[in-house]
């Protein structure tokens, strides 16, 4: 009953005129970003973040959340119609979705993806509502040692589950941690690593880091990759599913939802891994194994359900523990901090309207996405005809004005340019920027809880292993690192994250 009363309050917040508008804007922008290859939700949220700071915190986070799960929906459209996944998590959908389109069944494929995603999103949102209060109560019992070990586990997991070379991922985490140390010391107030710039006394601007490494660097990368070719789009035809299609997709949607809901709470790019795992499992248990790779509707419904469920449940550790499970959640935490909301278990008690409003808005947003993705699919495909280079000047001006408007500091614009160039060079050298953002967000938390634990224990390091919860979390971190060091697992990890 307690959860139901909280959800009723959340719906009253989510269904207000202002929040409905921003939820709609978020899912529309997210769908468009999912359709356009190369522009992912991380880059888009980083570029749009400055304008959200002038909004109410609840409206701001509802809009950013809509962009995220809207992108998961939109990525399937081009994956099915032109064999080009707009989002990396939709790459698996191309295997059978595109084959269905070639056979004149693009409409049923799109319907299976949309309905599977809608069910998965709703089920995952129910899960968030159910586990939120119990998990928050557990988190409130954590002390500095437990929180330090939890943050460390998040950092270790993000290294293991990041794509590419593990040493390079560790290097990016360390760079992020170093950037997080810039500013005034937490306890003494002494300036650290500011190089004489008073603007850096409060630390490096989070928005400058996000926009530079993910917005500007993506512009450079996409300009180099643009080839100007126009893709052939297969006719959509009728969107209705036959009774046989509907029966065949029920079990895959259920299994995909379960897989995505579980994996979504883990650190790393779990939307990609969830869709991959769901497809692999479905292929092994399906009665129609021969159709996989040739246009099996199960091969569309299962991964699309999994990636959307994963996207939704990734909010669980972010909302309840203040720990980001992926770069998108790191951006969400950054937005919360910039809005004056301290992430963590106290959010549910100190900002109940924001907490439950975001959860309720997910139901609203999922309903909007079904309406947007099916009848308006022709409009989304036409977006591919817009030359990417024509959007560049508008995007750069938009980013610059937004970053400058936050604190009116010219240094922030220089930082955006420097981080943008650095991000592009890192991408060229096969360094993934995502772990850097996680390190930048979690670094100050790691330092704060470590130093607080040292003060409480009078400098005794055994506090981290003498507390049962802290010791267990540290043991998990060690096990994760040892496990991935085995060559067989390391090779599998690399293959999972190879994008087509």
C-alpha positions as CSV (number, residue, x, y, z in Angstrom):
1,X,0.0,0.0,0.0
2,X,2.9,2.3,0.8
3,X,4.3,1.9,-2.8
4,X,0.8,2.5,-4.3
5,X,0.4,5.7,-2.4
6,X,3.8,6.9,-3.6
7,X,3.0,5.9,-7.2
8,X,-0.2,7.9,-7.0
9,X,1.8,10.9,-5.9
10,X,4.3,10.2,-8.7
11,X,1.5,10.1,-11.4
12,X,0.1,13.4,-10.1
13,X,3.6,14.9,-10.7
14,X,4.2,13.2,-14.0
15,X,0.8,14.1,-15.4
16,X,1.1,17.8,-14.7
17,X,1.1,19.9,-17.9
18,X,4.7,21.0,-17.6
19,X,6.1,17.5,-17.0
20,X,4.0,15.9,-19.7
21,X,5.4,18.5,-22.1
22,X,9.0,17.8,-21.2
23,X,8.5,14.0,-21.2
24,X,7.1,14.3,-24.7
25,X,10.1,16.5,-25.8
26,X,12.4,13.9,-24.3
27,X,11.0,10.9,-26.0
28,X,10.7,12.7,-29.3
29,X,14.3,13.8,-29.2
30,X,15.4,10.4,-28.0
31,X,13.5,8.6,-30.8
32,X,15.1,10.9,-33.3
33,X,18.6,10.3,-31.8
34,X,18.0,6.6,-31.9
35,X,17.0,6.7,-35.6
36,X,20.1,8.8,-36.6
37,X,23.2,6.5,-36.6
38,X,26.2,8.0,-34.8
39,X,24.3,10.3,-32.4
40,X,23.8,8.3,-29.2
41,X,21.9,9.3,-26.1
42,X,25.1,10.1,-24.2
43,X,26.3,12.7,-26.7
44,X,22.7,14.2,-27.0
45,X,22.1,14.4,-23.3
46,X,25.5,16.0,-22.8
47,X,24.7,18.6,-25.4
48,X,21.1,19.3,-24.1
49,X,22.1,19.3,-20.4
50,X,22.9,23.0,-20.2
51,X,19.3,24.0,-21.2
52,X,17.8,21.7,-18.6
53,X,19.4,23.6,-15.7
54,X,16.9,26.4,-16.1
55,X,14.1,23.9,-15.6
56,X,12.6,22.5,-12.4
57,X,14.8,19.5,-11.3
58,X,11.9,17.0,-11.8
59,X,11.1,18.3,-15.3
60,X,14.8,18.3,-16.2
61,X,15.4,14.7,-15.2
62,X,12.1,13.5,-16.7
63,X,13.2,15.0,-20.0
64,X,16.7,13.5,-19.8
65,X,15.3,10.1,-18.9
66,X,12.9,10.3,-21.9
67,X,15.8,10.9,-24.2
68,X,17.5,7.8,-22.9
69,X,14.8,5.2,-23.2
70,X,13.4,6.9,-26.3
71,X,16.8,6.3,-28.0
72,X,16.4,2.6,-27.2
73,X,13.1,2.5,-29.0
74,X,14.3,4.6,-32.0
75,X,17.4,2.5,-32.7
76,X,15.2,-0.4,-33.9
77,X,13.6,1.5,-36.7
78,X,16.6,1.9,-38.9
79,X,17.9,-1.5,-37.8
80,X,14.8,-3.1,-39.3
81,X,14.3,-0.9,-42.3
82,X,17.8,-0.2,-43.6
83,X,20.0,-2.7,-41.7
84,X,21.7,0.2,-39.8
85,X,21.2,0.2,-36.0
86,X,20.7,3.8,-34.7
87,X,21.9,2.5,-31.3
88,X,24.5,-0.1,-30.5
89,X,22.0,-2.0,-28.4
90,X,19.8,-2.4,-31.6
91,X,22.7,-4.1,-33.5
92,X,21.3,-7.6,-32.7
93,X,17.9,-6.5,-34.1
94,X,19.3,-6.1,-37.6
95,X,19.9,-9.9,-37.9
96,X,16.3,-10.9,-38.2
97,X,14.6,-7.5,-38.4
98,X,16.2,-6.6,-41.7
99,X,15.4,-10.0,-43.1
100,X,11.8,-9.6,-42.2
101,X,11.8,-6.2,-44.0
102,X,13.3,-7.8,-47.1
103,X,10.5,-10.4,-47.1
104,X,7.9,-7.6,-47.0
105,X,7.2,-7.9,-43.2
106,X,8.8,-4.6,-42.0
107,X,5.5,-3.6,-40.4
108,X,5.1,-6.7,-38.2
109,X,8.8,-6.4,-37.2
110,X,8.4,-2.8,-36.2
111,X,5.2,-3.7,-34.2
112,X,7.0,-6.5,-32.5
113,X,9.9,-4.2,-31.5
114,X,7.5,-1.5,-30.3
115,X,5.1,-3.7,-28.3
116,X,8.0,-5.8,-26.8
117,X,9.7,-2.6,-25.7
118,X,6.5,-1.2,-24.3
119,X,5.8,-4.3,-22.2
120,X,9.5,-4.5,-21.1
121,X,9.5,-0.8,-20.1
122,X,6.3,-1.1,-18.1
123,X,7.5,-4.3,-16.3
124,X,10.9,-2.8,-15.5
125,X,9.2,0.3,-14.1
126,X,7.1,-1.9,-11.8
127,X,10.3,-3.5,-10.7
128,X,11.9,-0.1,-9.9
129,X,8.8,0.9,-7.8
130,X,8.8,-2.4,-5.9
131,X,12.5,-2.6,-5.0
132,X,13.1,1.2,-4.5
133,X,12.0,1.5,-0.9
134,X,13.6,-1.8,0.4
135,X,16.9,-1.0,-1.3
136,X,16.9,2.5,-0.1
137,X,16.4,1.4,3.5
138,X,19.3,-1.0,3.2
139,X,21.5,1.8,1.7
140,X,20.7,4.1,4.6
141,X,22.4,1.6,6.9
142,X,25.7,2.0,5.0
143,X,28.6,3.8,6.6
144,X,31.6,5.4,4.9
145,X,33.5,2.1,4.6
146,X,30.5,0.3,2.9
147,X,30.0,3.2,0.5
148,X,33.7,3.3,-0.4
149,X,33.6,-0.4,-1.2
150,X,30.4,0.0,-3.2
151,X,31.8,2.9,-5.3
152,X,35.0,0.9,-5.8
153,X,32.9,-2.1,-7.0
154,X,31.1,0.2,-9.4
155,X,34.5,1.5,-10.8
156,X,35.9,-2.1,-11.1
157,X,32.8,-3.3,-12.9
158,X,32.8,-0.5,-15.3
159,X,36.4,-1.4,-16.3
160,X,35.5,-5.0,-16.8
161,X,32.3,-4.3,-18.8
162,X,33.6,-1.5,-20.9
163,X,34.3,-2.3,-24.6
164,X,37.9,-2.5,-25.9
165,X,41.2,-3.0,-24.1
166,X,40.9,-3.4,-20.3
167,X,44.2,-1.6,-19.6
168,X,42.9,1.3,-21.7
169,X,39.6,1.3,-19.8
170,X,41.6,1.4,-16.5
171,X,43.6,4.4,-17.8
172,X,40.4,6.3,-18.6
173,X,39.0,5.6,-15.2
174,X,42.2,7.0,-13.6
175,X,42.1,10.1,-15.8
176,X,38.5,10.6,-14.7
177,X,39.5,10.2,-11.0
178,X,42.3,12.8,-11.5
179,X,39.9,15.3,-13.1
180,X,37.5,14.8,-10.2
181,X,40.3,15.8,-7.7
182,X,40.5,19.3,-9.2
183,X,39.1,22.0,-7.0
184,X,39.1,22.9,-3.2
185,X,40.0,20.2,-0.7
186,X,36.9,18.7,0.9
187,X,38.1,19.3,4.5
188,X,40.8,21.9,4.4
189,X,39.5,24.2,1.5
190,X,42.9,24.3,0.0
191,X,42.9,24.6,-3.8
192,X,44.2,21.5,-5.6
193,X,45.4,21.3,-9.3
194,X,43.7,24.5,-10.2
195,X,46.8,25.9,-12.0
196,X,45.9,29.3,-10.7
197,X,42.5,29.5,-12.3
198,X,40.0,30.7,-9.7
199,X,37.2,29.3,-11.9
200,X,38.4,25.8,-11.0
201,X,38.1,26.3,-7.3
202,X,34.8,24.5,-7.3
203,X,36.1,21.8,-9.6
204,X,36.0,21.1,-13.3
205,X,32.6,22.0,-14.8
206,X,30.8,18.7,-15.3
207,X,28.9,20.0,-18.3
208,X,32.2,21.1,-20.0
209,X,33.5,17.5,-19.5
210,X,30.4,15.9,-20.8
211,X,29.8,18.2,-23.8
212,X,33.5,18.1,-24.7
213,X,34.2,14.3,-24.4
214,X,30.8,13.2,-25.7
215,X,29.4,16.0,-27.8
216,X,32.2,17.7,-29.6
217,X,34.3,14.6,-30.0
218,X,31.3,12.8,-31.5
219,X,30.9,15.6,-34.1
220,X,34.5,15.1,-35.2
221,X,34.2,11.4,-35.4
222,X,30.9,11.4,-37.3
223,X,32.2,14.0,-39.8
224,X,35.1,11.7,-40.6
225,X,32.8,8.7,-40.9
226,X,30.1,10.4,-43.0
227,X,30.0,9.1,-46.6
228,X,26.9,10.8,-48.0
229,X,25.3,7.5,-49.1
230,X,21.5,7.2,-49.1
231,X,20.2,4.0,-47.8
232,X,17.5,2.0,-49.4
233,X,14.4,1.9,-47.2
234,X,12.0,-1.1,-47.6
235,X,8.3,-0.4,-47.7
236,X,6.6,-0.8,-44.3
237,X,3.3,-2.2,-45.3
238,X,0.7,-3.2,-42.7
239,X,1.7,-2.8,-39.1
240,X,-0.7,-5.4,-37.7
241,X,0.6,-8.6,-36.2
242,X,-1.1,-11.9,-37.1
243,X,-2.3,-14.1,-34.3
244,X,0.6,-16.5,-35.0
245,X,3.1,-13.6,-34.7
246,X,1.6,-12.5,-31.5
247,X,1.7,-16.0,-30.0
248,X,5.3,-16.6,-31.1
249,X,6.5,-13.3,-29.5
250,X,4.9,-13.7,-26.0
251,X,7.5,-16.0,-24.5
252,X,10.5,-14.2,-26.1
253,X,9.2,-10.9,-24.8
254,X,8.9,-12.3,-21.3
255,X,12.3,-13.9,-21.3
256,X,13.9,-10.8,-22.8
257,X,12.3,-8.6,-20.2
258,X,13.6,-10.8,-17.4
259,X,17.1,-10.9,-18.8
260,X,17.2,-7.1,-19.4
261,X,15.8,-6.3,-15.9
262,X,18.5,-8.3,-14.2
263,X,21.4,-7.1,-16.3
264,X,20.3,-3.5,-16.3
265,X,21.1,-3.0,-12.7
266,X,24.8,-4.0,-13.2
267,X,27.5,-1.5,-14.1
268,X,28.6,-1.2,-17.8
269,X,26.9,-1.1,-21.2
270,X,24.3,-3.6,-20.2
271,X,21.7,-2.7,-22.9
272,X,24.1,-4.1,-25.5
273,X,24.9,-7.2,-23.5
274,X,21.2,-7.7,-22.6
275,X,20.0,-7.7,-26.2
276,X,22.9,-10.0,-27.2
277,X,22.2,-12.5,-24.3
278,X,18.4,-12.5,-25.0
279,X,19.0,-13.3,-28.7
280,X,21.4,-16.0,-27.9
281,X,19.1,-17.7,-25.4
282,X,16.1,-17.3,-27.6
283,X,17.9,-19.0,-30.5
284,X,18.8,-21.9,-28.3
285,X,15.3,-22.5,-26.8
286,X,13.1,-21.6,-29.7
287,X,11.1,-24.2,-31.6
288,X,11.9,-22.2,-34.8
289,X,15.7,-22.3,-34.7
290,X,15.9,-22.7,-38.5
291,X,14.2,-19.3,-39.0
292,X,16.8,-17.4,-37.0
293,X,18.9,-15.2,-39.2
294,X,16.2,-15.4,-41.9
295,X,13.5,-13.3,-40.4
296,X,12.3,-14.9,-37.1
297,X,10.0,-12.5,-35.2
298,X,11.4,-13.9,-31.9
299,X,14.8,-12.5,-33.0
300,X,13.3,-9.0,-33.0
301,X,11.0,-9.2,-29.9
302,X,13.5,-10.7,-27.5
303,X,16.5,-8.3,-27.9
304,X,14.3,-5.3,-28.1
305,X,12.5,-6.2,-24.9
306,X,15.8,-6.9,-23.2
307,X,17.5,-3.6,-24.2
308,X,14.5,-1.5,-23.1
309,X,14.1,-3.3,-19.8
310,X,17.9,-2.9,-19.2
311,X,17.6,0.8,-20.0
312,X,14.8,1.3,-17.4
313,X,16.3,-0.8,-14.6
314,X,19.6,1.0,-14.9
315,X,17.8,3.7,-12.9
316,X,17.6,1.5,-9.8
317,X,21.2,1.9,-8.5
318,X,21.2,5.6,-9.7
319,X,18.0,6.5,-7.8
320,X,18.5,4.4,-4.7
321,X,22.3,4.3,-4.1
322,X,23.5,7.3,-6.1
323,X,25.8,5.0,-8.1
324,X,25.7,5.2,-11.9
325,X,25.5,1.9,-13.8
326,X,26.5,3.4,-17.1
327,X,27.6,6.7,-18.7
328,X,24.0,7.8,-19.2
329,X,23.3,7.4,-15.5
330,X,26.5,9.3,-14.8
331,X,25.1,12.2,-16.8
332,X,21.8,11.9,-14.8
333,X,23.7,12.1,-11.5
334,X,25.7,15.1,-12.9
335,X,22.4,16.8,-13.8
336,X,21.0,16.1,-10.3
337,X,24.1,17.6,-8.6
338,X,23.9,20.7,-10.8
339,X,20.3,21.1,-9.8
340,X,21.3,21.0,-6.1
341,X,20.0,17.4,-5.5
342,X,22.4,15.2,-3.7
343,X,22.2,11.7,-5.3
344,X,21.8,8.7,-2.9
345,X,19.3,7.0,-0.7
346,X,18.1,10.3,0.9
347,X,16.6,11.4,-2.4
348,X,13.5,9.3,-1.8
349,X,12.8,11.1,1.5
350,X,14.1,14.6,0.7
351,X,12.8,14.8,-2.9
352,X,9.8,12.4,-3.1
353,X,8.2,14.3,-5.9
354,X,11.3,14.0,-8.0
355,X,11.9,10.3,-7.2
356,X,8.4,9.0,-7.8
357,X,7.7,11.5,-10.5
358,X,10.5,10.1,-12.6
359,X,9.3,6.5,-12.0
360,X,5.7,7.4,-13.0
361,X,6.9,9.3,-16.1
362,X,8.4,6.1,-17.4
363,X,5.0,4.6,-17.9
364,X,3.8,7.8,-19.5
365,X,6.9,8.0,-21.8
366,X,6.5,4.3,-22.8
367,X,2.9,4.9,-23.9
368,X,4.0,8.0,-25.9
369,X,6.7,6.0,-27.6
370,X,4.3,3.3,-28.9
371,X,2.2,6.1,-30.4
372,X,5.2,7.9,-31.9
373,X,7.1,4.9,-33.2
374,X,4.4,3.1,-35.2
375,X,2.2,5.7,-37.0
376,X,5.0,8.2,-37.5
377,X,7.7,5.8,-38.6
378,X,7.9,7.3,-42.0
379,X,8.9,10.7,-40.5
380,X,11.7,9.1,-38.5
381,X,13.2,7.4,-41.6
382,X,13.1,10.8,-43.5
383,X,15.5,12.1,-40.9
384,X,18.2,10.1,-42.5
385,X,18.0,12.3,-45.6
386,X,19.3,15.3,-43.6
387,X,23.1,15.7,-44.2
388,X,24.9,15.4,-41.0
389,X,27.4,18.2,-41.9
390,X,24.6,20.6,-42.2
391,X,23.7,20.2,-38.5
392,X,27.3,20.8,-37.2
393,X,27.3,24.6,-36.9
394,X,23.9,24.6,-35.2
395,X,25.1,21.9,-32.7
396,X,28.3,23.7,-31.9
397,X,26.7,27.0,-31.3
398,X,23.9,25.4,-29.2
399,X,26.5,23.6,-27.1
400,X,28.7,26.7,-26.6
401,X,25.8,29.0,-25.6
402,X,24.4,26.3,-23.2
403,X,27.8,25.7,-21.5
404,X,28.5,29.5,-21.2
405,X,25.1,30.2,-19.8
406,X,25.6,28.1,-16.7
407,X,28.3,30.1,-15.0
408,X,29.3,32.8,-17.6
409,X,32.9,31.6,-17.4
410,X,34.9,31.8,-20.7
411,X,37.2,29.1,-19.3
412,X,34.4,26.6,-19.6
413,X,34.3,27.2,-23.4
414,X,38.1,26.6,-23.6
415,X,37.6,23.4,-21.6
416,X,34.9,22.2,-24.0
417,X,37.2,22.7,-26.9
418,X,40.2,21.0,-25.1
419,X,38.1,18.1,-24.0
420,X,36.5,17.8,-27.4
421,X,39.8,17.5,-29.1
422,X,41.2,15.2,-26.4
423,X,38.1,13.0,-26.7
424,X,38.5,12.7,-30.5
425,X,42.2,11.8,-30.2
426,X,41.3,9.2,-27.5
427,X,38.7,7.6,-29.8
428,X,41.2,7.5,-32.6
429,X,43.6,5.7,-30.3
430,X,40.8,3.2,-29.3
431,X,40.4,4.7,-25.8
432,X,36.7,4.6,-24.8
433,X,35.7,7.9,-23.1
434,X,32.8,6.4,-21.1
435,X,34.9,5.0,-18.2
436,X,36.4,8.5,-17.8
437,X,33.0,10.0,-17.1
438,X,32.2,7.3,-14.6
439,X,35.6,7.9,-12.9
440,X,34.9,11.7,-12.9
441,X,31.5,11.3,-11.2
442,X,32.5,8.6,-8.8
443,X,36.0,9.9,-7.9
444,X,34.8,12.6,-5.5
445,X,32.5,10.1,-3.8
446,X,35.3,7.6,-3.5
447,X,37.6,10.2,-1.9
448,X,34.9,11.5,0.4
449,X,33.9,8.2,1.9
450,X,37.6,7.0,2.1
451,X,38.6,10.0,4.1
452,X,35.5,9.9,6.2
453,X,36.2,6.2,7.0
454,X,39.8,7.1,7.9
455,X,38.7,9.8,10.3
456,X,36.2,7.5,12.0
457,X,38.8,4.7,12.4
458,X,41.7,7.0,13.3
459,X,43.6,5.9,10.1
460,X,43.1,2.2,10.5
461,X,42.7,0.6,7.1
462,X,41.3,-2.6,8.5
463,X,37.9,-0.8,8.8
464,X,37.2,-1.8,5.2
465,X,37.6,-5.5,5.9
466,X,36.3,-5.6,9.4
467,X,32.8,-4.5,8.4
468,X,31.0,-7.5,6.8
469,X,29.2,-5.6,4.0
470,X,32.4,-3.7,3.1
471,X,34.5,-6.8,3.1
472,X,32.0,-8.6,0.9
473,X,31.9,-5.8,-1.7
474,X,35.7,-5.7,-1.8
475,X,35.8,-9.4,-2.3
476,X,33.4,-9.1,-5.2
477,X,35.6,-6.4,-6.7
478,X,38.6,-8.7,-6.5
479,X,36.7,-11.7,-7.9
480,X,35.5,-9.6,-10.9
481,X,39.1,-8.6,-11.7
482,X,40.5,-12.1,-11.3
483,X,37.7,-13.6,-13.4
484,X,38.2,-11.3,-16.3
485,X,41.9,-11.9,-16.3
486,X,41.4,-15.4,-17.7
487,X,42.1,-15.4,-21.4
488,X,38.9,-17.2,-22.3
489,X,36.7,-14.8,-20.5
490,X,38.7,-11.8,-21.8
491,X,38.2,-13.0,-25.4
492,X,34.5,-13.5,-24.9
493,X,34.2,-10.0,-23.4
494,X,35.8,-8.5,-26.5
495,X,33.5,-10.4,-28.9
496,X,30.4,-9.3,-27.0
497,X,31.2,-5.7,-27.6
498,X,32.1,-5.9,-31.2
499,X,29.6,-3.7,-33.1
500,X,28.4,-4.6,-36.6
